[in-house]
């Protein structure tokens, strides 16, 4: 049984790209941070408002549900263990 010989690196796998050296220190950190912030896609004011309202409503609903369940179990335990 002859098996085809394979190399360690198949041709269909691309070589990883090498990044240029970044400056070190505080200046390098600030420039890298600003470079990354330029890549951010910021939401519009309307999208930010509507998503913030959705988050606040869901947190409030979750808190109310947890409080209701807690009060029910508190009431039930006071009925069982007077």
DSSP file (Angstrom, degrees, kcal/mol; ACC not computed):
  #  RESIDUE AA STRUCTURE BP1 BP2  ACC     N-H-->O    O-->H-N    N-H-->O    O-->H-N    TCO  KAPPA ALPHA  PHI   PSI    X-CA   Y-CA   Z-CA
    1    1 A X              0   0    0      0, 0.0     2,-0.6     0, 0.0     0, 0.0   0.000 360.0 360.0 360.0 113.4    0.0    0.0    0.0
    2    2 A X        -     0   0    0      3,-0.0     2,-0.4     0, 0.0     3,-0.0  -0.830 360.0-160.2 -95.4 126.1    1.5    3.2   -1.2
    3    3 A X        -     0   0    0     -2,-0.6     2,-0.1     1,-0.0     3,-0.0  -0.849  28.4-105.8-103.1 141.7    0.3    6.3    0.6
    4    4 A X        -     0   0    0     -2,-0.4     2,-0.3     1,-0.1    -1,-0.0  -0.391  37.4-117.0 -65.3 140.0    0.8    9.7   -1.1
    5    5 A X        -     0   0    0     -2,-0.1     2,-0.4    -3,-0.0    -1,-0.1  -0.584  32.6-165.5 -80.1 139.0    3.6   11.7    0.5
    6    6 A X        -     0   0    0     -2,-0.3     2,-0.2    -3,-0.0     4,-0.1  -0.915  13.4-130.4-123.6 149.4    2.5   14.9    2.1
    7    7 A X        -     0   0    0     -2,-0.4     3,-0.1     2,-0.1     4,-0.0  -0.471  29.1-109.4 -89.8 169.2    4.5   17.8    3.3
    8    8 A X  S    S+     0   0    0      1,-0.2     2,-0.6    -2,-0.2    -1,-0.1   0.805 108.9  47.9 -69.8 -29.0    4.1   19.4    6.7
    9    9 A X  S    S-     0   0    0      3,-0.0    -1,-0.2     2,-0.0    -2,-0.1  -0.910  83.5-144.1-117.6 104.5    2.5   22.6    5.3
   10   10 A X    >   -     0   0    0     -2,-0.6     3,-1.1     1,-0.1    -2,-0.0  -0.261  19.4-121.8 -63.2 154.4   -0.3   21.9    2.8
   11   11 A X  T 3  S+     0   0    0      1,-0.2    -1,-0.1    -4,-0.0    -2,-0.0   0.743 106.5  63.7 -70.1 -22.6   -0.5   24.4   -0.1
   12   12 A X  T 3  S+     0   0    0      2,-0.1     2,-0.6     0, 0.0    -1,-0.2   0.506  84.9  85.2 -84.4  -1.7   -4.1   25.4    0.7
   13   13 A X  S <  S-     0   0    0     -3,-1.1     2,-0.1     0, 0.0    -4,-0.0  -0.883  76.8-136.5-100.9 123.7   -3.2   26.9    4.1
   14   14 A X        -     0   0    0     -2,-0.6     2,-0.2     1,-0.1    -2,-0.1  -0.442  21.2-108.0 -78.1 149.2   -2.0   30.5    3.9
   15   15 A X        -     0   0    0     -2,-0.1    -1,-0.1     1,-0.1     2,-0.1  -0.524  42.5-102.8 -70.4 140.3    1.0   31.7    5.8
   16   16 A X        -     0   0    0     -2,-0.2     2,-0.2     1,-0.1    -1,-0.1  -0.400  38.5-112.1 -65.6 142.2    0.1   34.0    8.7
   17   17 A X        -     0   0    0     -2,-0.1     2,-0.5    -3,-0.1    -1,-0.1  -0.493  24.6-132.5 -74.2 142.3    0.6   37.7    8.0
   18   18 A X        -     0   0    0     -2,-0.2     2,-0.3     0, 0.0    -1,-0.1  -0.834  18.0-138.2 -96.4 132.5    3.4   39.3   10.0
   19   19 A X        -     0   0    0     -2,-0.5     3,-0.1     1,-0.1     2,-0.0  -0.628  24.2-106.1 -87.4 145.4    2.4   42.6   11.6
   20   20 A X        -     0   0    0     -2,-0.3     2,-0.1     1,-0.1    -1,-0.1  -0.373  49.0 -87.3 -66.8 152.0    4.9   45.5   11.5
   21   21 A X        -     0   0    0      1,-0.1     2,-0.3    -2,-0.0    -1,-0.1  -0.371  42.8-140.4 -63.5 132.3    6.5   46.3   14.8
   22   22 A X        -     0   0    0     -2,-0.1     6,-0.1    -3,-0.1    -1,-0.1  -0.704  23.2-105.4 -91.7 144.3    4.5   48.6   16.9
   23   23 A X        -     0   0    0     -2,-0.3     2,-0.2     5,-0.1     9,-0.1  -0.400  39.0-134.4 -64.9 147.4    6.2   51.4   18.9
   24   24 A X     >  +     0   0    0      4,-0.1     4,-0.6    -2,-0.1     3,-0.2  -0.507  57.2  40.5-100.3 170.3    6.4   50.6   22.6
   25   25 A X  H  > S-     0   0    0      1,-0.2     4,-2.1    -2,-0.2     5,-0.1  -0.368 108.1 -42.2  90.1-169.8    5.7   52.7   25.6
   26   26 A X  H  > S+     0   0    0      1,-0.2     4,-2.6     2,-0.2     5,-0.2   0.889 136.1  52.6 -65.2 -41.2    2.9   55.3   26.3
   27   27 A X  H  > S+     0   0    0     -3,-0.2     4,-2.4     1,-0.2    -1,-0.2   0.896 110.3  48.4 -62.8 -40.7    3.2   56.8   22.8
   28   28 A X  H  X S+     0   0    0     -4,-0.6     4,-2.4     2,-0.2    -1,-0.2   0.884 111.2  50.7 -66.0 -39.2    2.8   53.4   21.2
   29   29 A X  H  X S+     0   0    0     -4,-2.1     4,-2.5     2,-0.2    -2,-0.2   0.932 111.9  46.7 -63.6 -46.0   -0.2   52.6   23.4
   30   30 A X  H  X S+     0   0    0     -4,-2.6     4,-2.5     2,-0.2     5,-0.2   0.919 113.9  47.2 -64.3 -44.1   -1.9   55.8   22.5
   31   31 A X  H  X S+     0   0    0     -4,-2.4     4,-2.1     1,-0.2    -1,-0.2   0.896 113.3  48.4 -67.1 -38.2   -1.3   55.5   18.8
   32   32 A X  H  X S+     0   0    0     -4,-2.4     4,-2.2     2,-0.2    -1,-0.2   0.899 111.9  50.2 -65.8 -39.9   -2.5   51.9   18.8
   33   33 A X  H  X S+     0   0    0     -4,-2.5     4,-2.3     2,-0.2    -2,-0.2   0.925 111.3  47.2 -64.7 -44.5   -5.6   52.9   20.7
   34   34 A X  H  X S+     0   0    0     -4,-2.5     4,-1.4     1,-0.2    -1,-0.2   0.879 110.4  53.6 -64.5 -37.3   -6.4   55.7   18.3
   35   35 A X  H  X S+     0   0    0     -4,-2.1     4,-0.6    -5,-0.2    -1,-0.2   0.911 111.1  45.4 -63.3 -42.5   -5.8   53.3   15.4
   36   36 A X  H >X S+     0   0    0     -4,-2.2     3,-1.1     1,-0.2     4,-0.5   0.880 108.5  56.4 -68.5 -37.8   -8.3   50.8   16.8
   37   37 A X  H >< S+     0   0    0     -4,-2.3     3,-0.7     1,-0.3    -1,-0.2   0.791  99.8  60.2 -65.5 -27.2  -10.9   53.5   17.7
   38   38 A X  H 3< S+     0   0    0     -4,-1.4    -1,-0.3     1,-0.2    -2,-0.2   0.746 101.6  55.0 -69.5 -22.1  -10.9   54.6   14.0
   39   39 A X  H << S+     0   0    0     -3,-1.1    -1,-0.2    -4,-0.6    -2,-0.2   0.613  84.7 106.9 -84.3 -13.4  -12.0   51.0   13.1
   40   40 A X    <<  -     0   0    0     -3,-0.7     2,-0.9    -4,-0.5    -3,-0.0  -0.439  65.3-141.6 -71.7 136.0  -15.1   51.2   15.4
   41   41 A X        -     0   0    0     -2,-0.2     2,-0.2     0, 0.0    -1,-0.1  -0.870  23.5-151.0 -96.2 105.4  -18.5   51.5   13.8
   42   42 A X        -     0   0    0     -2,-0.9     2,-0.1     1,-0.1     0, 0.0  -0.535  13.7-117.2 -80.8 140.8  -20.3   53.9   16.1
   43   43 A X        -     0   0    0     -2,-0.2    -1,-0.1     1,-0.1     2,-0.0  -0.353  30.6-105.7 -73.6 157.1  -24.1   53.6   16.4
   44   44 A X     >  -     0   0    0      1,-0.1     4,-2.6    -2,-0.1     5,-0.2  -0.306  32.8-106.1 -73.3 167.0  -26.3   56.5   15.4
   45   45 A X  H  > S+     0   0    0      1,-0.2     4,-2.3     2,-0.2     5,-0.2   0.896 121.4  49.8 -62.2 -40.7  -28.0   58.5   18.1
   46   46 A X  H  > S+     0   0    0      2,-0.2     4,-2.6     1,-0.2     5,-0.2   0.916 112.1  47.0 -66.0 -43.0  -31.4   56.9   17.4
   47   47 A X  H  > S+     0   0    0      2,-0.2     4,-2.3     1,-0.2     5,-0.3   0.906 112.1  50.6 -65.6 -41.3  -30.0   53.4   17.5
   48   48 A X  H  X S+     0   0    0     -4,-2.6     4,-1.9     2,-0.2    -2,-0.2   0.915 113.0  46.4 -61.6 -43.8  -28.1   54.2   20.8
   49   49 A X  H  X S+     0   0    0     -4,-2.3     4,-2.4     2,-0.2    -2,-0.2   0.938 113.7  46.6 -65.1 -48.0  -31.3   55.5   22.3
   50   50 A X  H  X S+     0   0    0     -4,-2.6     4,-2.0     1,-0.2    -2,-0.2   0.887 114.6  46.5 -66.7 -38.3  -33.5   52.7   21.3
   51   51 A X  H  X S+     0   0    0     -4,-2.3     4,-2.1    -5,-0.2    -1,-0.2   0.852 111.3  52.4 -72.0 -33.3  -31.1   50.0   22.3
   52   52 A X  H  X S+     0   0    0     -4,-1.9     4,-2.5    -5,-0.3    -2,-0.2   0.912 109.8  48.9 -66.0 -41.7  -30.5   51.7   25.7
   53   53 A X  H  X S+     0   0    0     -4,-2.4     4,-2.6     1,-0.2    -2,-0.2   0.910 110.4  51.8 -63.2 -41.7  -34.3   51.8   26.3
   54   54 A X  H  X S+     0   0    0     -4,-2.0     4,-2.3     1,-0.2    -2,-0.2   0.907 110.9  47.4 -61.9 -42.1  -34.5   48.1   25.4
   55   55 A X  H  X S+     0   0    0     -4,-2.1     4,-2.5     2,-0.2     5,-0.2   0.925 112.3  48.9 -65.7 -44.4  -31.7   47.2   27.9
   56   56 A X  H  X S+     0   0    0     -4,-2.5     4,-2.3     1,-0.2    -2,-0.2   0.908 112.5  48.8 -62.8 -41.9  -33.3   49.3   30.7
   57   57 A X  H  X S+     0   0    0     -4,-2.6     4,-2.7     2,-0.2    -1,-0.2   0.919 112.3  47.6 -64.1 -43.6  -36.7   47.7   30.1
   58   58 A X  H  X S+     0   0    0     -4,-2.3     4,-2.4     2,-0.2    -2,-0.2   0.891 112.5  48.6 -67.2 -38.8  -35.3   44.2   30.1
   59   59 A X  H  X S+     0   0    0     -4,-2.5     4,-2.5     2,-0.2    -1,-0.2   0.915 113.2  48.2 -65.8 -41.8  -33.3   44.8   33.2
   60   60 A X  H  X S+     0   0    0     -4,-2.3     4,-2.5    -5,-0.2    -2,-0.2   0.917 112.4  48.5 -64.4 -43.1  -36.4   46.2   34.9
   61   61 A X  H  X S+     0   0    0     -4,-2.7     4,-2.3     2,-0.2    -2,-0.2   0.911 112.6  48.5 -62.7 -43.0  -38.6   43.3   33.8
   62   62 A X  H  X S+     0   0    0     -4,-2.4     4,-2.5     2,-0.2    -2,-0.2   0.917 111.9  49.0 -63.3 -43.2  -36.0   40.8   35.0
   63   63 A X  H  X S+     0   0    0     -4,-2.5     4,-2.4     1,-0.2    -2,-0.2   0.907 111.8  49.1 -64.2 -41.7  -35.7   42.6   38.4
   64   64 A X  H  X S+     0   0    0     -4,-2.5     4,-2.4     2,-0.2    -1,-0.2   0.897 111.6  49.4 -64.8 -40.2  -39.5   42.7   38.8
   65   65 A X  H  X S+     0   0    0     -4,-2.3     4,-2.5     2,-0.2     5,-0.2   0.932 112.1  47.4 -64.2 -46.1  -39.7   39.0   38.0
   66   66 A X  H  X S+     0   0    0     -4,-2.5     4,-2.4     1,-0.2    -2,-0.2   0.904 112.6  50.0 -62.1 -41.5  -37.0   38.0   40.4
   67   67 A X  H  X S+     0   0    0     -4,-2.4     4,-2.6     2,-0.2    -1,-0.2   0.902 110.9  49.4 -64.0 -41.0  -38.6   40.2   43.1
   68   68 A X  H  X S+     0   0    0     -4,-2.4     4,-2.3     2,-0.2    -2,-0.2   0.920 112.5  46.7 -65.1 -43.6  -42.0   38.6   42.5
   69   69 A X  H  X S+     0   0    0     -4,-2.5     4,-2.5     2,-0.2     5,-0.2   0.909 112.6  50.9 -64.3 -41.5  -40.6   35.1   42.7
   70   70 A X  H  X S+     0   0    0     -4,-2.4     4,-2.3    -5,-0.2    -2,-0.2   0.921 110.9  47.7 -61.8 -44.7  -38.7   36.0   45.9
   71   71 A X  H  X S+     0   0    0     -4,-2.6     4,-2.7     2,-0.2    -1,-0.2   0.890 111.3  51.8 -64.8 -37.9  -41.8   37.4   47.5
   72   72 A X  H  X S+     0   0    0     -4,-2.3     4,-2.9     2,-0.2    -2,-0.2   0.944 112.0  44.7 -63.4 -47.5  -43.8   34.3   46.6
   73   73 A X  H  X S+     0   0    0     -4,-2.5     4,-2.4     2,-0.2    -1,-0.2   0.851 112.8  52.4 -67.1 -32.4  -41.3   32.0   48.0
   74   74 A X  H  X S+     0   0    0     -4,-2.3     4,-1.8    -5,-0.2    -1,-0.2   0.931 112.4  44.9 -65.3 -45.3  -41.0   34.1   51.1
   75   75 A X  H  X S+     0   0    0     -4,-2.7     4,-1.4     2,-0.2    -2,-0.2   0.925 114.0  49.8 -62.4 -44.7  -44.8   34.0   51.6
   76   76 A X  H  X S+     0   0    0     -4,-2.9     4,-1.8     1,-0.2    -2,-0.2   0.892 110.5  49.2 -63.6 -41.2  -44.9   30.2   50.9
   77   77 A X  H  X S+     0   0    0     -4,-2.4     4,-2.9     1,-0.2    -1,-0.2   0.839 108.1  53.9 -69.7 -30.9  -42.1   29.5   53.4
   78   78 A X  H  < S+     0   0    0     -4,-1.8    -1,-0.2     1,-0.2    -2,-0.2   0.794 109.0  50.1 -72.0 -25.7  -43.9   31.7   56.0
   79   79 A X  H  < S+     0   0    0     -4,-1.4     3,-0.3    -3,-0.1    -2,-0.2   0.846 117.6  38.9 -75.8 -35.2  -47.1   29.5   55.5
   80   80 A X  H  < S+     0   0    0     -4,-1.8     2,-0.6     1,-0.2    -2,-0.2   0.891 126.7  33.8 -81.8 -41.7  -45.1   26.3   55.8
   81   81 A X     <        0   0    0     -4,-2.9    -1,-0.2    -5,-0.2    -2,-0.1  -0.726 360.0 360.0-116.1  79.3  -42.8   27.4   58.7
   82   82 A X              0   0    0     -2,-0.6    -1,-0.1    -3,-0.3    -4,-0.1   0.497 360.0 360.0 -67.0 360.0  -44.8   29.8   60.9
